[in-house]
Amino acid sequence: MTALETAAEPREIHRLDYRPPTFWVDSVALEFDLGEEGTVVTARLSLRRNDEVAEGPLELDGEELETLSVAVDGRVLGQGEYTIEGERLTIPDLPARCELETKVRIHPESNTQLSGLYLSSGNFCTQCEAEGFRRITWFLDRPDVMATYTVAIRADKQRYPVLLSNGNRVGERDLGDGRHEVRWEDPFVKPSYLFALVAGQLASHAGDFTTVSGRTVRCEIWVEAHNLDKCDHALRSLQAAMRWDEEQFGREYDLDLYMIVAVDDFNMGAMENKGLNIFNSKFVLARPDTATDDDYEGVEGVVAHEYFHNWTGNRVTCRDWFQLTLKEGLTVFRDQRFSADMGSEPVKRIEDVAMLRLRQYAEDAGPMAHPIRPESYISMDNFYTATVYEKGSEVIRMVDTLLGRDGFRRGMDLYFERHDGQAVTCDDFRAAMADANGRDLAQFERWYTQAGTPRLVATGRFDAAAGTYSLTLRQECPTGQREEDFRALHMPIRMGLIGPDGADQPLGFEGEAAAGAPTERVLELTEREQTFVFAGLTAEPVPSLARGLSAPVLLELEEDEQRLAFRLAHDSDAFNRWDAGQRLFGAAILAGAAALARGDEFQVSKGLVEAFRAVVTDPSLDGSMRSLAMALPSELELAQRMEIVDPDALHRARRAVRRALAEGTRTELAALWERAKPSGAYSNDRASIDRRREANVALAYLSCLESPEWTAAVAAHFDGADNMTDSQAALATLCQLDVPDRQRALEAFYAKWKGDPLVLDKWFTLQATSVLPGAPTRVAALAHHPDFTWRNPNRVRSVVGAFAMANHSGFHSADGSGYTLVADAVIELQGANPQLASRLAGSFNHYKRYDQHRQQAMRGALERIAAVDGLSKDVYEIVHRALA
């Protein structure tokens, strides 16, 4: 028997088994007596029997609770009147309406899972999504149970002067024994996963926002006092998001107070608890010398995302956790649109698709493949995935494309009108969109039920005599899925045809007048295969398909180097222009890897160098677009395109292509660096951000020449940097070079920033992702550094996570030491922080696609994890799916 077969199997939960609860909870009154050696929680629930459910007992969820008392309508129950078995408290024979009071003791001070109520840097805070509230008190811990909450928090006033919870502050008083109490009331019904509490020594950076109706909302960012000077960007981002949601979706904020709290120990990016968002400090704290331009955009996007949840997630929430994409996919789509409006729409779209392809397409092709609305799970924490979030957003984007911006807004308005204050399903959302626009979206449901990335095969035929171009599109079953399970999807395919002069051609269908025809159309593909014929063409066009990635598919279209270079130079769609370059450079790297694997040599073609030169010198590109167009596909993304992955050959080929491009365009790259390099004091305006991006990419390419001149230039760039963007970029480049300046710069960076945890995370990550030989040994040493700790998720992610997920060649070192290192980390963490451990375990998901030697080594690592006694259900599920 294998270790997997002998492990105890956790229970699998299925979507179709959903049943409503036997009782509803109308209101919740919570009292917290916070203590250093245990916290007592009293909960009073106003219960009402669900008339639509057959008679049955009340069953409450709870984990690691010491039950002190249980009472119904003021009468304390005896031991025989209720049962506690495992994580379930059962009370039979309750009246149709009653008040239940429970009193429990919990231990936040020893809660390393960071789920429920825990201590972080001496402050109390909570994380209740998905199932953390049951670690606070006995409750119907499910999203369809919505109630109003009042909260009283009592604590030592000197140690915990700030006591926060959801809603509005309605009272506070001294208790006379050095302790104080603050009372909160949230007037809006919410599920338990949106509950929040924070207590500690915090300071507030605050401002006001005037809503469209003239109300004043107080906006408060709560942090440790020494971080107050890093909060202004988060505050301004919040205010911008509030205004944008009013203008774009007619959504006004509903409370008089909106709070954000930054904590260092957090498993997620942030959490949208009603009126009291709790954030990983990474997505709040920003100052030019500590945060990069990318960090600033990340803060803006995450702050907006959590604010937008106020309506898409809080006011309208999920009936059950299988519907998670209802709130997350929709809110990701909303935050992507916001970020595009705040910055550059094409740049934002390219960044989003690049992440989709890197993370979600890989997920679709592995053992964790699941529809955006999963059918089953063992641990819900494992389904906060790129599929639910990013692919979920792409599904919403397709609805927007099909209905148009005005039609989508009509659908959103109807959705809020119908379901405000309710827990609903993905079907309810789709129905609102369809009904508001008189459209049939029944077939569109298949995007919610089918797993995998569909393949879209395109072929074209030009008839010169008839002046027509026939485009045939065929949907094919995703890789790894069963053909009999695949049914044709409803796909919007935005496209154009490019003429020999580089201009888009009119797209008149047969029988239509060519004059006045649009140069871009959205084709609605609903069958497995359809052909579209365009007339009135005088020369063979070049197709530009799935513009902006109008559907999350793998597009298969035969294009040689010449045609890709043509689209890279002329495609009017910024995304497809970038994508043509990615296909062009990726094909060269993969061809080189195949040659090296055979023992052959390969050379980069002159055509590839000329295409790259055109990007470097194109005056129409801004610096952000240029930097994206110059970036080569990552090894991790390219590995997805290989039948059998050879990490060594892939790494060598990518380095060879990068160096060849640098050598072939060194004059142009040097000119770009001279034009864009820093001159004068730091500024964060858009033009300066663009210049920094293209300057740093140019210098990174020039460093590939490994000449003393350019190595010195990188070192000087690091020494002279007056902002974190340039400092980090220069250090990242030095970390890929085996030169004395690398160690000198690392020591200088550490000496300057060792007191700032977030900046120190950058220092760890840059070393963990260095592709110099010996990466596993270096990472193992980092894990023993005095500033490394297993208790802080950000620090673990900056070392082990960065190595496993972003250092492809290092993780897949032929001796298997990378696998041993990550497996050891999973075993170290799986009991203390199962969520973090399960994400690290996911780095082994694609082991079957590697050579036999690496397959065996990775499988051995998985089996060693599976053999751990008391394996958490989070890690069990990941390992089980990988090994099955």
TATA-V502234 format. One record per backbone hydrogen bond with DSSP energy under -1.0 kcal/mol. CO is the residue of the C=O (numbers start at 0). NH is the residue of the N-H. E is the energy in kcal/mol with one decimal. If there is no record, write none. Layout:
co=CO nh=NH e=E
co=CO nh=NH e=E
//
This chain:
co=1 nh=5 e=-1.3
co=12 nh=376 e=-2.1
co=13 nh=16 e=-1.2
co=14 nh=17 e=-1.7
co=21 nh=49 e=-2.8
co=23 nh=47 e=-2.3
co=25 nh=147 e=-1.7
co=26 nh=45 e=-2.4
co=27 nh=149 e=-2.4
co=28 nh=43 e=-2.6
co=29 nh=151 e=-2.5
co=30 nh=41 e=-2.5
co=31 nh=153 e=-3.0
co=32 nh=39 e=-1.7
co=38 nh=105 e=-2.8
co=39 nh=32 e=-2.5
co=40 nh=103 e=-2.4
co=41 nh=30 e=-2.4
co=42 nh=101 e=-2.4
co=43 nh=28 e=-2.2
co=44 nh=99 e=-2.6
co=45 nh=25 e=-2.8
co=46 nh=97 e=-1.5
co=47 nh=23 e=-3.4
co=49 nh=52 e=-1.7
co=57 nh=90 e=-2.5
co=59 nh=88 e=-2.3
co=60 nh=138 e=-1.9
co=65 nh=104 e=-2.2
co=68 nh=102 e=-2.2
co=69 nh=76 e=-3.3
co=70 nh=100 e=-3.1
co=71 nh=74 e=-2.1
co=74 nh=71 e=-2.4
co=77 nh=80 e=-1.9
co=82 nh=89 e=-2.7
co=84 nh=87 e=-1.1
co=86 nh=61 e=-1.5
co=87 nh=84 e=-2.4
co=88 nh=59 e=-2.9
co=89 nh=82 e=-2.2
co=90 nh=57 e=-2.5
co=95 nh=48 e=-2.9
co=97 nh=46 e=-2.8
co=98 nh=72 e=-3.3
co=99 nh=44 e=-3.2
co=100 nh=70 e=-2.9
co=101 nh=42 e=-2.8
co=102 nh=67 e=-3.2
co=102 nh=68 e=-1.6
co=103 nh=40 e=-2.7
co=104 nh=65 e=-2.1
co=105 nh=38 e=-2.8
co=106 nh=109 e=-1.5
co=107 nh=110 e=-1.4
co=107 nh=118 e=-1.4
co=109 nh=111 e=-1.3
co=115 nh=126 e=-1.9
co=117 nh=124 e=-2.6
co=119 nh=122 e=-2.0
co=122 nh=119 e=-3.5
co=123 nh=198 e=-2.1
co=124 nh=117 e=-2.9
co=126 nh=115 e=-3.2
co=127 nh=131 e=-2.9
co=131 nh=134 e=-1.7
co=132 nh=135 e=-2.2
co=132 nh=136 e=-1.7
co=133 nh=62 e=-2.4
co=138 nh=60 e=-3.7
co=138 nh=140 e=-1.7
co=139 nh=141 e=-2.1
co=141 nh=144 e=-1.6
co=146 nh=189 e=-2.3
co=147 nh=27 e=-2.7
co=148 nh=185 e=-2.7
co=149 nh=29 e=-2.7
co=150 nh=183 e=-3.0
co=151 nh=31 e=-2.8
co=152 nh=181 e=-2.0
co=153 nh=33 e=-2.6
co=154 nh=179 e=-2.5
co=155 nh=159 e=-2.5
co=161 nh=199 e=-2.1
co=163 nh=197 e=-2.0
co=167 nh=184 e=-2.4
co=170 nh=182 e=-3.4
co=172 nh=180 e=-2.8
co=177 nh=156 e=-2.5
co=178 nh=174 e=-2.8
co=179 nh=154 e=-1.9
co=180 nh=172 e=-2.4
co=181 nh=152 e=-2.5
co=182 nh=169 e=-2.4
co=182 nh=170 e=-1.1
co=183 nh=150 e=-2.7
co=184 nh=167 e=-2.9
co=189 nh=146 e=-2.3
co=190 nh=193 e=-1.6
co=191 nh=194 e=-1.9
co=197 nh=163 e=-3.3
co=198 nh=123 e=-2.7
co=199 nh=161 e=-2.0
co=199 nh=201 e=-1.0
co=202 nh=222 e=-2.6
co=204 nh=220 e=-2.3
co=206 nh=218 e=-3.4
co=208 nh=216 e=-3.2
co=210 nh=213 e=-1.9
co=214 nh=210 e=-2.8
co=216 nh=208 e=-2.1
co=217 nh=257 e=-2.8
co=218 nh=206 e=-2.2
co=219 nh=259 e=-2.5
co=220 nh=204 e=-2.6
co=221 nh=261 e=-2.3
co=222 nh=202 e=-3.6
co=223 nh=226 e=-2.6
co=224 nh=227 e=-1.6
co=226 nh=229 e=-2.1
co=227 nh=230 e=-1.2
co=229 nh=285 e=-2.3
co=230 nh=234 e=-2.1
co=231 nh=235 e=-2.7
co=232 nh=236 e=-2.3
co=233 nh=237 e=-2.2
co=234 nh=238 e=-2.3
co=235 nh=239 e=-2.2
co=236 nh=240 e=-2.2
co=237 nh=241 e=-2.4
co=238 nh=242 e=-2.0
co=239 nh=243 e=-2.5
co=240 nh=244 e=-2.4
co=241 nh=245 e=-1.3
co=242 nh=246 e=-2.1
co=243 nh=247 e=-3.1
co=244 nh=248 e=-1.5
co=244 nh=250 e=-2.0
co=245 nh=249 e=-1.0
co=255 nh=217 e=-2.5
co=257 nh=219 e=-2.7
co=258 nh=276 e=-2.7
co=259 nh=221 e=-3.7
co=260 nh=278 e=-3.5
co=262 nh=280 e=-2.5
co=268 nh=279 e=-2.4
co=270 nh=277 e=-1.2
co=272 nh=275 e=-1.3
co=274 nh=258 e=-2.3
co=276 nh=260 e=-2.6
co=277 nh=270 e=-1.7
co=278 nh=262 e=-2.8
co=279 nh=282 e=-2.6
co=280 nh=283 e=-1.7
co=280 nh=284 e=-2.2
co=286 nh=289 e=-2.3
co=286 nh=290 e=-2.6
co=287 nh=723 e=-2.8
co=291 nh=295 e=-2.4
co=292 nh=296 e=-1.9
co=293 nh=297 e=-2.3
co=294 nh=298 e=-2.7
co=295 nh=299 e=-2.2
co=296 nh=300 e=-2.4
co=297 nh=301 e=-2.5
co=298 nh=302 e=-2.6
co=299 nh=303 e=-1.9
co=300 nh=304 e=-2.4
co=301 nh=305 e=-2.5
co=302 nh=306 e=-2.0
co=303 nh=307 e=-3.0
co=304 nh=308 e=-1.3
co=306 nh=309 e=-2.1
co=307 nh=310 e=-1.4
co=307 nh=311 e=-2.0
co=308 nh=313 e=-2.2
co=309 nh=314 e=-2.0
co=310 nh=312 e=-1.2
co=310 nh=315 e=-1.1
co=314 nh=420 e=-2.7
co=315 nh=312 e=-1.1
co=316 nh=423 e=-2.8
co=319 nh=322 e=-1.7
co=320 nh=323 e=-1.5
co=322 nh=325 e=-2.5
co=323 nh=326 e=-1.2
co=323 nh=327 e=-2.6
co=324 nh=329 e=-1.2
co=326 nh=330 e=-1.8
co=327 nh=331 e=-2.7
co=328 nh=332 e=-2.1
co=329 nh=333 e=-1.9
co=330 nh=334 e=-2.6
co=331 nh=335 e=-2.5
co=332 nh=336 e=-2.1
co=333 nh=337 e=-2.1
co=334 nh=338 e=-2.5
co=335 nh=339 e=-2.2
co=336 nh=340 e=-2.1
co=337 nh=341 e=-2.1
co=338 nh=342 e=-1.6
co=343 nh=347 e=-2.5
co=344 nh=348 e=-2.3
co=345 nh=349 e=-2.3
co=346 nh=350 e=-2.4
co=347 nh=351 e=-2.4
co=348 nh=352 e=-2.4
co=349 nh=353 e=-2.6
co=350 nh=354 e=-1.9
co=351 nh=355 e=-2.2
co=352 nh=356 e=-2.9
co=353 nh=357 e=-1.9
co=354 nh=358 e=-2.7
co=355 nh=359 e=-1.0
co=355 nh=360 e=-2.2
co=358 nh=362 e=-1.8
co=359 nh=363 e=-2.8
co=360 nh=364 e=-1.2
co=362 nh=365 e=-1.5
co=365 nh=368 e=-1.6
co=374 nh=14 e=-3.0
co=376 nh=12 e=-3.3
co=378 nh=381 e=-1.6
co=379 nh=382 e=-2.2
co=382 nh=384 e=-1.4
co=384 nh=388 e=-2.4
co=385 nh=390 e=-2.2
co=386 nh=391 e=-1.2
co=388 nh=392 e=-2.1
co=389 nh=393 e=-1.9
co=390 nh=394 e=-2.1
co=391 nh=395 e=-1.8
co=392 nh=396 e=-2.6
co=393 nh=397 e=-1.9
co=394 nh=398 e=-1.5
co=395 nh=399 e=-2.2
co=396 nh=400 e=-2.4
co=397 nh=401 e=-2.7
co=398 nh=402 e=-2.6
co=399 nh=403 e=-2.0
co=403 nh=407 e=-2.6
co=404 nh=408 e=-1.9
co=405 nh=409 e=-2.1
co=406 nh=410 e=-2.1
co=407 nh=411 e=-2.3
co=408 nh=412 e=-2.6
co=409 nh=413 e=-2.1
co=410 nh=414 e=-2.2
co=411 nh=415 e=-2.4
co=412 nh=416 e=-2.2
co=413 nh=417 e=-2.5
co=414 nh=418 e=-1.9
co=415 nh=419 e=-1.5
co=418 nh=421 e=-2.0
co=421 nh=316 e=-2.4
co=423 nh=318 e=-2.7
co=424 nh=428 e=-1.4
co=425 nh=429 e=-2.3
co=426 nh=430 e=-2.3
co=427 nh=431 e=-1.9
co=428 nh=432 e=-2.1
co=429 nh=433 e=-2.4
co=430 nh=434 e=-3.0
co=431 nh=435 e=-2.2
co=433 nh=438 e=-2.0
co=441 nh=444 e=-1.4
co=442 nh=445 e=-1.8
co=443 nh=446 e=-1.8
co=444 nh=447 e=-2.2
co=445 nh=449 e=-1.9
co=453 nh=553 e=-2.7
co=454 nh=475 e=-2.7
co=455 nh=555 e=-3.0
co=456 nh=473 e=-2.3
co=458 nh=471 e=-3.0
co=460 nh=469 e=-2.8
co=462 nh=466 e=-1.7
co=462 nh=467 e=-1.6
co=466 nh=536 e=-2.8
co=467 nh=462 e=-3.0
co=468 nh=533 e=-2.7
co=469 nh=460 e=-1.8
co=470 nh=531 e=-2.8
co=471 nh=458 e=-2.1
co=472 nh=529 e=-2.2
co=473 nh=456 e=-2.8
co=475 nh=454 e=-2.0
co=477 nh=480 e=-1.9
co=481 nh=484 e=-1.4
co=482 nh=485 e=-1.1
co=490 nh=524 e=-3.1
co=492 nh=522 e=-2.9
co=493 nh=546 e=-3.0
co=494 nh=520 e=-2.0
co=495 nh=543 e=-2.8
co=496 nh=504 e=-3.3
co=497 nh=541 e=-2.7
co=498 nh=501 e=-2.4
co=502 nh=498 e=-3.2
co=507 nh=534 e=-3.3
co=508 nh=511 e=-2.5
co=513 nh=516 e=-2.0
co=517 nh=506 e=-3.5
co=520 nh=494 e=-2.7
co=522 nh=492 e=-3.1
co=524 nh=490 e=-3.0
co=527 nh=474 e=-3.0
co=529 nh=472 e=-2.8
co=531 nh=470 e=-3.2
co=532 nh=509 e=-1.4
co=533 nh=468 e=-2.5
co=541 nh=497 e=-2.8
co=543 nh=495 e=-2.1
co=545 nh=548 e=-2.1
co=550 nh=552 e=-2.1
co=553 nh=455 e=-2.6
co=555 nh=457 e=-2.6
co=559 nh=563 e=-2.4
co=560 nh=564 e=-2.4
co=561 nh=565 e=-1.9
co=562 nh=566 e=-2.4
co=563 nh=567 e=-2.6
co=564 nh=568 e=-1.5
co=565 nh=569 e=-2.0
co=566 nh=570 e=-2.4
co=572 nh=576 e=-2.3
co=573 nh=577 e=-2.2
co=574 nh=578 e=-2.9
co=575 nh=579 e=-2.2
co=576 nh=580 e=-1.5
co=577 nh=581 e=-2.2
co=578 nh=582 e=-2.5
co=579 nh=583 e=-2.3
co=580 nh=584 e=-3.0
co=581 nh=585 e=-2.4
co=582 nh=586 e=-2.2
co=583 nh=587 e=-1.5
co=584 nh=588 e=-2.1
co=585 nh=589 e=-2.6
co=586 nh=590 e=-2.2
co=587 nh=591 e=-2.2
co=588 nh=592 e=-2.6
co=589 nh=593 e=-2.3
co=590 nh=594 e=-2.1
co=591 nh=595 e=-2.6
co=592 nh=596 e=-2.4
co=593 nh=597 e=-1.3
co=594 nh=599 e=-2.8
co=604 nh=608 e=-1.6
co=605 nh=609 e=-2.5
co=606 nh=610 e=-2.1
co=607 nh=611 e=-2.1
co=608 nh=612 e=-2.6
co=609 nh=613 e=-2.1
co=610 nh=614 e=-1.3
co=611 nh=615 e=-2.3
co=612 nh=616 e=-2.0
co=617 nh=620 e=-1.1
co=621 nh=625 e=-2.7
co=622 nh=626 e=-2.3
co=623 nh=627 e=-1.7
co=624 nh=628 e=-2.5
co=625 nh=629 e=-2.0
co=633 nh=637 e=-2.5
co=634 nh=638 e=-2.3
co=637 nh=640 e=-1.7
co=638 nh=641 e=-1.4
co=645 nh=649 e=-2.5
co=646 nh=650 e=-2.3
co=647 nh=651 e=-2.4
co=648 nh=652 e=-2.5
co=649 nh=653 e=-2.4
co=650 nh=654 e=-2.1
co=651 nh=655 e=-2.1
co=652 nh=656 e=-2.6
co=653 nh=657 e=-2.4
co=654 nh=658 e=-2.4
co=655 nh=659 e=-2.5
co=656 nh=660 e=-2.4
co=657 nh=661 e=-1.9
co=658 nh=662 e=-2.9
co=659 nh=663 e=-2.5
co=660 nh=664 e=-1.2
co=664 nh=668 e=-3.0
co=665 nh=669 e=-2.4
co=666 nh=670 e=-1.9
co=667 nh=671 e=-2.4
co=668 nh=672 e=-2.5
co=669 nh=673 e=-2.4
co=670 nh=674 e=-2.2
co=671 nh=675 e=-2.3
co=672 nh=676 e=-2.4
co=684 nh=688 e=-2.2
co=685 nh=689 e=-2.5
co=686 nh=690 e=-2.2
co=687 nh=691 e=-2.5
co=688 nh=692 e=-2.1
co=689 nh=693 e=-2.2
co=690 nh=694 e=-2.4
co=691 nh=695 e=-2.4
co=692 nh=696 e=-1.8
co=693 nh=697 e=-2.3
co=694 nh=698 e=-2.5
co=695 nh=699 e=-1.8
co=696 nh=700 e=-2.1
co=697 nh=701 e=-2.4
co=698 nh=702 e=-1.9
co=700 nh=703 e=-1.4
co=701 nh=704 e=-1.4
co=702 nh=705 e=-1.7
co=706 nh=710 e=-2.3
co=707 nh=711 e=-2.2
co=708 nh=712 e=-1.5
co=709 nh=713 e=-2.0
co=710 nh=714 e=-2.3
co=711 nh=715 e=-2.6
co=712 nh=716 e=-2.1
co=713 nh=717 e=-2.1
co=714 nh=718 e=-2.5
co=715 nh=719 e=-2.1
co=722 nh=726 e=-2.0
co=723 nh=727 e=-3.0
co=724 nh=728 e=-2.0
co=725 nh=729 e=-2.5
co=726 nh=730 e=-2.2
co=727 nh=731 e=-2.8
co=728 nh=732 e=-1.9
co=729 nh=733 e=-2.4
co=730 nh=734 e=-2.2
co=732 nh=735 e=-1.3
co=733 nh=736 e=-1.9
co=736 nh=738 e=-1.6
co=738 nh=741 e=-1.5
co=739 nh=743 e=-1.7
co=740 nh=744 e=-2.6
co=741 nh=745 e=-2.3
co=742 nh=746 e=-2.3
co=743 nh=747 e=-2.1
co=744 nh=748 e=-2.8
co=745 nh=749 e=-2.3
co=746 nh=750 e=-2.4
co=747 nh=751 e=-1.8
co=748 nh=752 e=-2.2
co=749 nh=753 e=-1.6
co=752 nh=755 e=-2.2
co=755 nh=759 e=-2.5
co=756 nh=760 e=-1.8
co=757 nh=761 e=-1.0
co=758 nh=762 e=-1.5
co=759 nh=763 e=-2.2
co=760 nh=764 e=-2.6
co=761 nh=765 e=-2.6
co=762 nh=766 e=-1.1
co=763 nh=767 e=-2.3
co=764 nh=768 e=-1.9
co=766 nh=769 e=-1.0
co=773 nh=777 e=-2.0
co=774 nh=778 e=-2.7
co=775 nh=779 e=-2.5
co=776 nh=780 e=-1.9
co=777 nh=781 e=-2.1
co=778 nh=782 e=-2.0
co=780 nh=783 e=-1.2
co=781 nh=784 e=-1.7
co=784 nh=787 e=-2.2
co=791 nh=795 e=-2.1
co=792 nh=796 e=-2.9
co=793 nh=797 e=-2.1
co=795 nh=799 e=-1.2
co=795 nh=800 e=-1.9
co=796 nh=801 e=-1.9
co=798 nh=802 e=-2.0
co=799 nh=803 e=-2.6
co=800 nh=804 e=-2.6
co=801 nh=805 e=-2.2
co=802 nh=806 e=-1.1
co=806 nh=810 e=-3.1
co=807 nh=811 e=-1.8
co=809 nh=812 e=-1.5
co=812 nh=815 e=-2.3
co=815 nh=819 e=-1.9
co=816 nh=820 e=-2.1
co=817 nh=821 e=-2.0
co=818 nh=822 e=-2.7
co=819 nh=823 e=-2.5
co=820 nh=824 e=-1.7
co=821 nh=825 e=-2.3
co=822 nh=826 e=-2.4
co=823 nh=827 e=-2.4
co=824 nh=828 e=-2.0
co=825 nh=829 e=-2.3
co=828 nh=832 e=-3.6
co=832 nh=836 e=-2.2
co=833 nh=837 e=-2.6
co=834 nh=838 e=-1.5
co=835 nh=839 e=-1.7
co=836 nh=840 e=-2.4
co=837 nh=841 e=-1.2
co=839 nh=842 e=-1.8
co=840 nh=843 e=-1.8
co=841 nh=844 e=-1.7
co=843 nh=846 e=-1.8
co=845 nh=848 e=-1.9
co=846 nh=849 e=-1.6
co=848 nh=644 e=-3.0
co=850 nh=854 e=-2.9
co=851 nh=855 e=-2.3
co=852 nh=856 e=-1.7
co=853 nh=857 e=-2.8
co=854 nh=858 e=-2.8
co=855 nh=859 e=-2.2
co=856 nh=860 e=-1.7
co=857 nh=861 e=-2.3
co=858 nh=862 e=-2.8
co=859 nh=863 e=-2.0
co=860 nh=864 e=-1.8
co=861 nh=865 e=-2.7
co=862 nh=866 e=-1.4
co=864 nh=867 e=-1.8
co=871 nh=875 e=-2.8
co=872 nh=876 e=-2.1
co=873 nh=877 e=-1.4
co=874 nh=878 e=-2.7
co=875 nh=879 e=-3.1
co=876 nh=880 e=-2.3
co=877 nh=881 e=-2.0
co=878 nh=882 e=-2.6
co=879 nh=883 e=-2.1
//
